[in-house]
Amino acid sequence: MHALKEHPVSGDILEWIDDHGPRMNEKQFSLAIRGLRIRAKAREAAHRILVKGQSRQQVIDDLGMQKAAVSQLLNNIFKNLDTQLADNDLVYQQYVLPKKLKPVIDALEEEHLKYFLSDDKAGKPRKSRKG
């Protein structure tokens, strides 16, 4: 999963995101929000910031949300992503590869995520969440 390995070190995740641009593609976003209860407006805000790379202030202004609420939402999404990756024995790494390999990497990532996003995983027991 490109661009997700580096986590924010500052206290304001929104500032970090503004500095780094889009963090996820559509499939990664689906995995990151899987299992979270997110209202449609909050989902739209997160998608616009994390996938489309829109500025947080523009999204906050457009949707009439509070900065603190959006910050908490994004923190929850990143925590959930870490949980989803751990639950499914997935890791994400960053690599520098020749551009011609991008279609191969994208195809592999899509197939793996399609499997892990499906509810029909034959032979793989679901892990229970405790806590």
Secondary structure in CASP SS format (residue, H / E / C, confidence):
PFRMAT SS
TARGET T0000
AUTHOR 0000-0000-0000
METHOD secondary structure of the structure
MODEL  1
M C 1.00
H C 1.00
A C 1.00
L C 1.00
K C 1.00
E C 1.00
H C 1.00
P C 1.00
V C 1.00
S C 1.00
G C 1.00
D C 1.00
I H 1.00
L H 1.00
E H 1.00
W H 1.00
I H 1.00
D H 1.00
D H 1.00
H H 1.00
G C 1.00
P C 1.00
R C 1.00
M C 1.00
N C 1.00
E H 1.00
K H 1.00
Q H 1.00
F H 1.00
S H 1.00
L H 1.00
A H 1.00
I H 1.00
R C 1.00
G C 1.00
L C 1.00
R C 1.00
I C 1.00
R C 1.00
A H 1.00
K H 1.00
A H 1.00
R H 1.00
E H 1.00
A H 1.00
A H 1.00
H H 1.00
R H 1.00
I H 1.00
L H 1.00
V C 1.00
K C 1.00
G C 1.00
Q C 1.00
S C 1.00
R H 1.00
Q H 1.00
Q H 1.00
V H 1.00
I H 1.00
D H 1.00
D H 1.00
L H 1.00
G C 1.00
M C 1.00
Q C 1.00
K H 1.00
A H 1.00
A H 1.00
V H 1.00
S H 1.00
Q H 1.00
L H 1.00
L H 1.00
N H 1.00
N H 1.00
I H 1.00
F H 1.00
K H 1.00
N H 1.00
L H 1.00
D H 1.00
T H 1.00
Q H 1.00
L H 1.00
A H 1.00
D H 1.00
N C 1.00
D C 1.00
L C 1.00
V C 1.00
Y C 1.00
Q C 1.00
Q C 1.00
Y C 1.00
V C 1.00
L C 1.00
P C 1.00
K H 1.00
K H 1.00
L H 1.00
K H 1.00
P H 1.00
V H 1.00
I H 1.00
D H 1.00
A H 1.00
L H 1.00
E H 1.00
E H 1.00
E H 1.00
H H 1.00
L H 1.00
K H 1.00
Y H 1.00
F H 1.00
L H 1.00
S C 1.00
D C 1.00
D C 1.00
K C 1.00
A C 1.00
G C 1.00
K C 1.00
P C 1.00
R C 1.00
K C 1.00
S C 1.00
R C 1.00
K C 1.00
G C 1.00
END
